[in-house]
Amino acid sequence: MYSTTHQIANTLKQRRSRLAEQFPHPAVLWSGWPQPRNFAANAYPFRASSHFLYFAGLPIEGAAIRLEAGTLTLYMDDPTPSAVLWHGVMPTRQQVATELGAEAAFPLSELAAQAKGAATIGLVDEGGRSRQSQILSRAVVPAAQSTGGDRVLVQAIVSLRLEHDAGAIAQLRAAAAVTVAAHKAGMAATRTATHESQVRAAMEQVILAHNQVPAYSSIVTVHGEVLHNNHYHHALQPGDLLLADVGAESPLGWAADVTRTWPVSGRFSSSQRALYEIVLAAHDRCIEMAKPGVEYRELHLAAAGAIAAGLVDLGILKGDPDELVNQDAHALFFPHGVGHLLGLDVHDMEDVGDWAGYAEGRTRSDRFGLGYLRLDRPLQAGMVVTIEPGFYQVPALLRDPQQRDRYQSVVNWNRLEEFASVRGIRIEDDVLITPTGCEVLTAALPTHPADIEALVTESDATAGRSPLPH
Amino acid sequence: MYSTTHQIANTLKQRRSRLAEQFPHPAVLWSGWPQPRNFAANAYPFRASSHFLYFAGLPIEGAAIRLEAGTLTLYMDDPTPSAVLWHGVMPTRQQVATELGAEAAFPLSELAAQAKGAATIGLVDEGGRSRQSQILSRAVVPAAQSTGGDRVLVQAIVSLRLEHDAGAIAQLRAAAAVTVAAHKAGMAATRTATHESQVRAAMEQVILAHNQVPAYSSIVTVHGEVLHNNHYHHALQPGDLLLADVGAESPLGWAADVTRTWPVSGRFSSSQRALYEIVLAAHDRCIEMAKPGVEYRELHLAAAGAIAAGLVDLGILKGDPDELVNQDAHALFFPHGVGHLLGLDVHDMEDVGDWAGYAEGRTRSDRFGLGYLRLDRPLQAGMVVTIEPGFYQVPALLRDPQQRDRYQSVVNWNRLEEFASVRGIRIEDDVLITPTGCEVLTAALPTHPADIEALVTESDATAGRSPLPH
C-alpha cells in the first residue's frame, strides 16, 4: 500500500528541514485514530491528519512523529497477532521508519517521556484530542484555539503548506486528472440517468476505480441553489441544470475540488446560457488576473463585478456594476467567496481557522458580500486556490423581506422571474499560481457551453469512462 | 428526504409501546453529531445512532428523544438562517415532531431540565459522549460499559431489536435487493477490470445509484485470506479468486452483508471448485438447520464440521471430522465465527459489546475455534443473522510454529500445497428466522459455482446494472 511513497521521500525530508528553519523547537504531530461510525469495529474510512501527512507522507493509523532540527522520530506500535489475522501483514514500526527516513522509532508508549516541552497541534476529533491530552499530560485544544508554542508551530506549518512543492503538485495533478474523468463520466451518465443519485454514482465510480476517494461529500443536484446539498434523491427533468461539485483525493491525501453545471437535456436554454456565460466570464476574469502579488480578495471582487455587470446587461440588476458591488447587491445571487486554498484539505488548513486563509492582522469582513470569503491573502507562487464563482436563486435570500427592501431599487424583480428555472450555476477550477501567472490544473475539463453540451450529448457511450491509465 | 418514512410511523409507535412494557422509566436516546474528517466543515457522512433510529426512524443530526410510557418528546434546534443558505430548507422542529408522532417538541437546550433521572445510552464517539455528559451533568460511558439503569435500558432495547418487526424486515429486504444487484455488477465488471478497485467501484456504483450507501467498508480483494482487507490496489490475475464482501445500507439505516467469491477468469479451477464446494456445503447445512430454538453455536459447529469433513475428503485434514472440530483443527482454515446478528448495524448492536450477541450468562469461549463467534443465542423468529463460512490460508496461522506443532499430525501439509492458489473463499447470506425455519433474504444471488461462472462470463454487458426500479 505504501509503494507510491518512495518517490516523495526526498520531498518529505526537505519539508522537515524547512520546518526546522522556521520552528527550531521540538514538535509532535499525530496521524490520529479511526473514528467509529455506528460501532467501534465499523469505523469511517481512516483519514490521517493533514499536518501529519505533510511531514510523514503515509496514512498510518495511531502514529505520531517528533520533529526537531530536521530529524524525525516515529512512534507507533507493531501490529498485534490478531490484527494480522483481520487486517493482513502490516508494515512493522521499523519498516515504516525506514520508509519515512526516521532517525529512530519507538512504541507509542515511549512518546510521553520523549515529548516533554514539545509543541503540538490538536486533532480534529475530540476522541483524538483526548488521547493526545492523556499522552502529553496537558490539555490539547482544537488547532484553531492553539496558544503559545503550539500557535507558533501552527503558523510555521501554515507558511510551509501555503506554497506547494513539486511533490505536492504531482499529487494535486493526480487528483485533478481523476476528477476531470469523473466529471466527464457524470456528463455522459446524464443521458440515461433518471435521478441525481445515478449521476453521483457514475462520478464516484471513476474516483474509486482509480483507487482514490471523494475528498468531500459530493454535491450532485438539480437544486444548486442549496450550496452544500448532500442529497441525491431528486428526479432529473429535461429543463433542469445539474450542478456537480465533486473532487477526488489522491492516495496520499491531496485533494481536487471541481464544479461543473450542465443541462440535463444536453442543451442550455437561452436563459440558462445567458446566466452561465456570466458566471463563466467571472471565472475567466479571475484566472486572467491570478498571479503572484495579486490580492485574492481582488479576484473575489472582480468576480462580483463581472457578475454584477452581466446581470445589468441582462436587465436583472440596475445601476453601475462597481456601485452594485459596493452595495453587496451581487451577493444576492453570489453569496459565497470566489474560492479557497486547496492542498491536503479541500479547504486547505481550515482546521486552524482563519490563520491559514487570512494574512496576519486581517479578519473576516462583516459585509454581506465579503463575509464568506475564506481566503484573504496576496497570491504567491506555489499556492493552489479554487476559482468558483456562481449564480444562485436562494429563496431564503431573495424572499427575505429585509433583503428585498434593501435591494428593492436595484433588482428588476419582474425580469428576474423570466430566469426562474435557473436555480444554481457554479463553475470551479483548481488553479496553481506560477511565478508569472497561473496554471489551471483542471483545464482538461471544458467550461464553454458548447463543449459541455458535446460531453453530455455525444453518442460514444464510453466517453469519460476511466480514460486514465490505472 | 424523509418521505420514505411515513409508511413506518405506526411501526415506530409500536416499538415505543413495546419499550414501555419492558422499561417503564424515562429514557433519552440521541442521534449524535457529525464527526469531522479532516476539518469541521468536512465531516464524514452523518450516520445517526442505531438506537435512536430504531425508535425515531429519521436520521436527524443533533437530536434527542425522551421516551416514557410510550410517549415521545423531541429535542432539536431549528435550522439557523446560515444553515438554510448552505444546506437548504430543512424541516423545522415542529415538522419533524409531526412526522415522528411526538407528543411535544423543544429546543435541545430544554433537554437538561427534562432529562433528570432518565436512563440513556452512550454514543459511539467520544465527542458525542462528551456532549451527552455535559447536557445530562453526569458521566456518559460507552454503551458496553453501562451500569445501573442505563444497563437495564440497554438490555430492554436489545430484547426488542433482536426480533425484527415487519417495518424492519421491509428495510432489510430493500438493502438486500440493492446488495444482490451490486454483486451481480461486480461479477460482470470482472470481465474487463484489471484491478480490484474497478470491481469495487462497479459494486458501490450500484449502491449509490439506488441512493443507498455501503453499510461498511467494502472488501473486494484477491487476498481473501486477509479477513478485513480494505485495500483495492492489487491487479487481477486470471488464476485468482476474487472475494467481495459488500453490503448496502437503506436510507433509514438498515444493513445487508453479503459475500461472494468468484474466479477472475470466469472458471473455477478444479482445486478452487473443490474448496468452494466445501464452503458451500457448510453454508447450505447452516441454512437447513436454522429455525427457532436452534442454538446459533450449533450452526457454527455444523459449519466447522462440514469444513472439516470436506477437508478430510480432500486429504488436507486427517482423522474424524467431529474429533477435528473438538480439537479446533477447522479453525486453521476457518478462524472466524459463522456469522452475527444483522439489523440497523451490520454487526447488530455490537456497540453494546456481547450483551446483544451472547445470551445472559454466556461469555466468549477461549477456544481457538470458538473465541471469534459473535453470536451465541438460541435463534428466534424475527431474528436476522448472517451465515458466512469460509476457507482461508492465512500465512500467520499456517506458518505459526506453535500451530504447526499442535496440528502436525492432522494436516497433510504436502497435500495442502496443491491448493496453494486458493487464498480465501467466503460465502455469506442474510437469513431471516421464520416461525418454522428461515428465509434467505439474499437468495436472489446465486451461490452455486456454475451460476457464479455464468454471471462472471455472460456476454450481456448490461447484466447486473441497476436492475431494480429506482
Contacts between the chains, C-beta under 8 A, distances in Angstrom:
chain1	res1	chain2	res2	distance
A	1	B	231	5.4
A	1	B	233	6.5
A	35	B	35	5.1
A	35	B	44	6.9
A	35	B	125	6.1
A	36	B	124	4.1
A	36	B	125	5.8
A	37	B	44	7.4
A	37	B	47	5.2
A	37	B	124	7.6
A	38	B	47	5.6
A	38	B	49	7.1
A	38	B	50	5.5
A	38	B	124	6.4
A	38	B	344	7.5
A	38	B	345	5.1
A	38	B	351	6.8
A	39	B	124	6.0
A	39	B	345	5.7
A	39	B	347	6.4
A	39	B	350	4.2
A	39	B	351	4.2
A	40	B	124	6.7
A	40	B	350	7.6
A	40	B	351	7.3
A	41	B	347	6.6
A	41	B	350	6.4
A	42	B	216	5.2
A	42	B	217	7.9
A	42	B	345	7.0
A	42	B	346	6.2
A	42	B	347	7.0
A	42	B	350	7.7
A	43	B	217	7.8
A	44	B	35	6.9
A	44	B	37	7.4
A	44	B	44	4.4
A	45	B	217	6.1
A	45	B	230	7.5
A	47	B	37	5.2
A	47	B	38	5.6
A	49	B	38	7.1
A	50	B	38	5.5
A	81	B	396	6.7
A	84	B	396	4.5
A	85	B	227	6.3
A	85	B	335	6.3
A	85	B	394	6.2
A	85	B	396	6.1
A	85	B	397	7.1
A	86	B	226	7.7
A	86	B	227	4.9
A	86	B	228	4.6
A	87	B	226	6.5
A	87	B	227	7.9
A	87	B	228	5.7
A	87	B	229	7.2
A	87	B	230	8.0
A	88	B	223	6.7
A	88	B	225	7.8
A	88	B	226	3.4
A	88	B	229	5.8
A	89	B	395	7.4
A	89	B	396	7.2
A	124	B	36	4.1
A	124	B	37	7.6
A	124	B	38	6.4
A	124	B	39	6.0
A	124	B	40	6.7
A	125	B	35	6.1
A	125	B	36	5.8
A	125	B	125	7.2
A	125	B	126	7.5
A	125	B	127	6.0
A	126	B	125	7.5
A	126	B	126	5.2
A	126	B	127	3.5
A	126	B	130	5.7
A	127	B	125	6.0
A	127	B	126	3.5
A	127	B	127	6.4
A	130	B	126	5.6
A	194	B	470	6.0
A	195	B	209	7.9
A	195	B	211	7.2
A	195	B	470	5.6
A	197	B	208	6.2
A	197	B	209	5.6
A	197	B	210	6.9
A	197	B	211	4.1
A	197	B	470	7.8
A	198	B	209	4.5
A	198	B	466	7.4
A	198	B	470	7.8
A	200	B	208	5.9
A	200	B	209	8.0
A	201	B	204	7.7
A	201	B	205	4.5
A	201	B	206	7.4
A	201	B	207	7.8
A	201	B	208	3.7
A	201	B	209	3.8
A	202	B	205	6.7
A	202	B	209	7.7
A	204	B	201	7.7
A	204	B	204	7.2
A	204	B	205	7.2
A	204	B	208	6.0
A	205	B	201	4.5
A	205	B	202	6.7
A	205	B	204	7.2
A	205	B	205	4.0
A	205	B	208	8.0
A	206	B	201	7.4
A	207	B	201	7.8
A	208	B	197	6.2
A	208	B	200	5.9
A	208	B	201	3.7
A	208	B	204	6.0
A	208	B	205	8.0
A	208	B	232	7.7
A	209	B	195	7.9
A	209	B	197	5.6
A	209	B	198	4.5
A	209	B	200	7.9
A	209	B	201	3.8
A	209	B	202	7.7
A	210	B	197	6.8
A	211	B	195	7.2
A	211	B	197	4.1
A	211	B	232	5.6
A	211	B	233	5.5
A	216	B	42	5.3
A	217	B	42	7.9
A	217	B	43	7.8
A	217	B	45	6.1
A	223	B	88	6.7
A	225	B	88	7.9
A	226	B	86	7.6
A	226	B	87	6.5
A	226	B	88	3.4
A	227	B	85	6.3
A	227	B	86	4.9
A	227	B	87	7.8
A	228	B	86	4.6
A	228	B	87	5.7
A	229	B	87	7.2
A	229	B	88	5.8
A	230	B	45	7.5
A	231	B	1	5.5
A	232	B	208	7.7
A	232	B	211	5.6
A	233	B	1	6.5
A	233	B	211	5.5
A	335	B	85	6.3
A	344	B	38	7.5
A	345	B	38	5.1
A	345	B	39	5.7
A	345	B	42	7.0
A	346	B	42	6.2
A	347	B	39	6.4
A	347	B	41	6.6
A	347	B	42	7.0
A	350	B	39	4.2
A	350	B	40	7.6
A	350	B	41	6.4
A	350	B	42	7.6
A	351	B	38	6.8
A	351	B	39	4.2
A	351	B	40	7.3
A	394	B	85	6.2
A	395	B	89	7.4
A	396	B	81	6.7
A	396	B	84	4.5
A	396	B	85	6.1
A	396	B	89	7.2
A	397	B	85	7.1
A	466	B	198	7.5
A	470	B	194	6.0
A	470	B	195	5.5
A	470	B	197	7.8
A	470	B	198	7.8
